Amino acid sequence: MKAGIIFTGTGPILILTTYNSFEDGNFISKLDLKGIKKFMAYEVPLDLVKKKYGQQFDVIMKDVKQTDDLRVLDFDGHKVFYSFSFTDLGEPYQHEAA
């Protein structure tokens, strides 16, 4: 399981996913189905997300399947952006549909 901040055209969202990589074609397809065709993704420490989101994290985790899944934990871009320091972010991944 990994957590990530996905910066989209409408702002950042916080996601939980069982995909091993933001580069996974199936992960990209899941975002595409949600209308996200261009994004920047940064992994954030799962334990930090759990600490900041508490019960909301637990509820979403109960809904996440163990394989090939993706759930949006928070779509309030302002809250997501200010909940994490830039030092919390992993290496960036960028995707832009052709």
Backbone bond lengths (Angstrom), bond angles and torsions (degrees), N, CA, C in turn:
res aa  C-N    CA-C-N  psi(-1)  N-CA   C-N-CA  omega(-1)  CA-C   N-CA-C  phi
1 M - - - 1.443 - - 1.522 108.28 -
2 K 1.342 115.10 139.05 1.452 119.54 175.23 1.512 109.16 -138.81
3 A 1.320 114.16 157.04 1.455 121.79 176.82 1.516 107.72 -115.94
4 G 1.315 115.63 148.78 1.456 118.80 179.53 1.512 112.39 -152.43
5 I 1.321 114.30 151.10 1.454 120.62 171.26 1.519 105.88 -99.99
6 I 1.317 115.21 123.74 1.456 122.21 -179.89 1.523 107.32 -109.06
7 F 1.327 116.36 116.08 1.461 121.05 177.40 1.521 108.26 -89.96
8 T 1.334 115.13 117.27 1.458 121.98 -177.13 1.522 109.02 -116.79
9 G 1.307 116.39 -179.17 1.457 121.14 179.15 1.514 113.83 -63.12
10 T 1.331 117.42 -23.66 1.464 120.54 -179.90 1.527 112.34 -101.71
11 G 1.324 117.42 2.79 1.461 121.40 178.99 1.513 111.58 120.94
12 P 1.322 116.38 176.96 1.465 120.02 -177.37 1.522 113.07 -76.69
13 I 1.331 115.37 147.99 1.459 123.25 170.94 1.525 107.12 -128.30
14 L 1.306 116.23 153.99 1.459 121.81 177.90 1.516 107.64 -108.10
15 I 1.322 116.63 125.52 1.464 120.64 -176.64 1.524 111.33 -123.11
16 L 1.315 114.75 158.05 1.458 123.57 168.69 1.517 106.31 -119.48
17 T 1.326 116.24 138.56 1.459 118.74 -178.97 1.524 111.28 -148.57
18 T 1.313 114.83 152.08 1.459 120.64 174.23 1.522 111.24 -93.06
19 Y 1.319 117.78 -5.76 1.465 120.03 177.21 1.523 109.46 -67.05
20 N 1.324 116.61 142.76 1.465 121.60 -178.02 1.516 113.29 -75.72
21 S 1.337 116.47 -20.05 1.453 119.37 -173.86 1.524 110.27 -149.01
22 F 1.332 115.66 145.73 1.457 120.36 173.63 1.523 110.95 -71.62
23 E 1.321 116.82 -11.31 1.467 122.03 178.15 1.528 112.42 -87.34
24 D 1.320 117.60 -9.55 1.463 122.51 -178.85 1.529 109.42 -58.82
25 G 1.309 116.46 127.90 1.460 121.87 -178.76 1.519 113.14 -57.76
26 N 1.330 117.48 -35.88 1.461 120.97 178.85 1.530 111.23 -70.05
27 F 1.332 116.56 -36.09 1.465 120.84 175.51 1.524 109.68 -62.91
28 I 1.325 115.62 -46.52 1.469 121.02 179.68 1.529 109.83 -61.62
29 S 1.330 116.91 -40.01 1.471 120.68 177.84 1.528 111.70 -63.00
30 K 1.342 116.68 -39.26 1.472 120.11 177.92 1.524 110.30 -61.20
31 L 1.337 117.01 -43.94 1.467 120.01 178.31 1.520 110.22 -65.51
32 D 1.320 116.53 -39.18 1.462 121.11 179.24 1.532 110.25 -59.91
33 L 1.332 116.90 -41.04 1.465 121.08 178.06 1.530 111.96 -62.82
34 K 1.323 116.41 -25.38 1.465 121.24 177.31 1.527 111.39 -89.84
35 G 1.347 116.66 5.87 1.457 120.94 178.59 1.515 114.33 87.21
36 I 1.326 117.22 8.70 1.464 121.47 -179.74 1.523 108.36 -98.47
37 K 1.322 116.24 103.57 1.460 121.99 -175.67 1.529 112.84 -108.01
38 K 1.316 115.86 -10.83 1.468 121.89 179.50 1.518 106.70 -142.66
39 F 1.343 116.23 127.86 1.460 118.29 -177.54 1.529 111.15 -159.82
40 M 1.317 113.62 162.95 1.461 122.72 167.99 1.520 105.81 -119.40
41 A 1.324 117.77 135.31 1.464 121.92 -177.25 1.523 109.98 -124.81
42 Y 1.315 114.69 140.38 1.458 122.66 176.43 1.514 108.22 -132.91
43 E 1.325 117.09 128.08 1.459 119.61 174.81 1.528 108.32 -73.83
44 V 1.334 115.57 143.85 1.462 121.91 173.97 1.527 107.60 -126.13
45 P 1.326 117.56 148.88 1.469 120.23 -176.95 1.532 111.84 -59.97
46 L 1.318 115.04 127.70 1.459 121.77 -177.75 1.527 111.63 -59.10
47 D 1.330 117.73 -40.55 1.463 120.31 -179.60 1.531 111.51 -65.44
48 L 1.323 117.49 -32.62 1.460 121.66 177.23 1.535 110.64 -69.33
49 V 1.325 116.02 -40.95 1.466 120.75 177.53 1.530 109.38 -62.65
50 K 1.327 115.98 -44.81 1.465 120.31 179.37 1.532 110.47 -60.50
51 K 1.327 117.06 -42.04 1.468 121.61 179.68 1.529 111.19 -63.27
52 K 1.329 116.94 -42.46 1.462 121.14 -176.53 1.529 113.16 -77.06
53 Y 1.332 117.59 -30.01 1.464 120.44 -173.25 1.530 113.92 -108.08
54 G 1.316 118.66 -10.83 1.462 123.25 172.01 1.510 116.15 45.68
55 Q 1.326 116.37 -117.49 1.463 121.82 -174.80 1.527 112.00 -63.62
56 Q 1.328 117.75 -36.03 1.468 120.69 177.72 1.526 109.60 -60.03
57 F 1.331 117.24 -40.81 1.464 122.60 176.65 1.529 110.11 -60.63
58 D 1.341 116.35 -47.61 1.471 120.81 -178.65 1.523 112.07 -60.63
59 V 1.325 117.22 -41.85 1.468 121.53 -179.98 1.529 110.30 -62.92
60 I 1.317 116.91 -45.78 1.470 120.88 -179.78 1.529 110.50 -66.04
61 M 1.330 117.08 -39.73 1.468 120.30 179.91 1.522 111.70 -60.23
62 K 1.317 117.69 -34.02 1.468 120.82 178.82 1.519 111.32 -67.22
63 D 1.328 116.80 -22.20 1.458 121.68 -177.64 1.529 112.73 -94.70
64 V 1.326 117.35 -13.20 1.463 120.64 -177.76 1.519 109.69 -82.21
65 K 1.327 115.71 126.91 1.460 120.83 176.03 1.526 108.62 -70.72
66 Q 1.300 116.64 162.94 1.456 120.30 -177.04 1.529 113.51 -79.21
67 T 1.318 118.07 -13.89 1.461 119.63 179.52 1.516 110.77 -135.24
68 D 1.307 114.62 143.05 1.469 122.71 171.51 1.526 114.22 45.72
69 D 1.311 116.98 58.64 1.450 118.97 -179.39 1.516 110.38 -136.29
70 L 1.327 114.06 163.42 1.453 121.76 -179.22 1.525 107.72 -149.61
71 R 1.311 116.43 132.33 1.462 122.06 177.06 1.521 109.18 -133.38
72 V 1.328 116.10 139.92 1.465 121.05 175.24 1.523 106.92 -86.37
73 L 1.317 116.03 121.05 1.461 122.15 179.04 1.526 110.71 -86.87
74 D 1.332 116.44 -36.58 1.465 119.98 -179.33 1.524 109.07 -151.88
75 F 1.328 116.39 128.14 1.469 120.31 177.91 1.523 111.41 -113.20
76 D 1.341 117.09 9.58 1.463 121.65 174.36 1.532 107.22 -83.03
77 G 1.333 115.33 93.96 1.457 121.52 -173.99 1.512 114.32 -53.67
78 H 1.321 117.34 -40.44 1.464 120.99 179.62 1.526 110.44 -61.67
79 K 1.339 116.47 -46.97 1.470 120.68 -179.86 1.523 110.76 -64.27
80 V 1.331 117.07 -45.32 1.468 120.96 -179.56 1.527 110.03 -59.70
81 F 1.333 116.87 -48.46 1.457 121.58 -175.99 1.525 111.74 -60.30
82 Y 1.324 117.05 -42.12 1.458 120.12 -175.86 1.533 113.85 -90.67
83 S 1.321 118.45 -3.61 1.466 121.23 177.77 1.517 113.44 -81.68
84 F 1.324 116.29 -18.25 1.461 119.90 -175.34 1.520 110.49 -128.55
85 S 1.323 114.99 141.93 1.459 121.36 175.55 1.523 108.91 -81.47
86 F 1.314 116.73 154.54 1.462 119.70 175.19 1.533 110.48 -58.78
87 T 1.325 117.30 -29.23 1.469 120.11 179.55 1.528 111.99 -70.69
88 D 1.351 117.41 -14.80 1.466 121.66 177.07 1.525 112.17 -80.51
89 L 1.320 116.46 -16.81 1.463 120.87 -173.37 1.520 112.19 -82.53
90 G 1.335 115.38 139.08 1.458 121.14 175.10 1.523 110.79 -79.62
91 E 1.307 115.90 -166.78 1.462 121.90 179.01 1.531 109.84 -65.23
92 P 1.337 117.11 141.44 1.465 119.49 -178.13 1.530 112.51 -77.24
93 Y 1.317 114.35 148.16 1.470 121.59 170.14 1.520 106.41 -127.26
94 Q 1.330 116.45 133.69 1.456 120.93 179.63 1.517 110.02 -118.02
95 H 1.333 115.03 141.44 1.467 120.28 176.47 1.513 108.63 -137.81
96 E 1.320 115.13 136.71 1.453 122.06 175.52 1.520 108.09 -140.65
97 A 1.339 115.78 120.16 1.465 119.51 179.79 1.514 110.10 -61.89
98 A 1.319 115.44 145.15 1.472 120.42 -178.59 1.518 112.00 -66.85
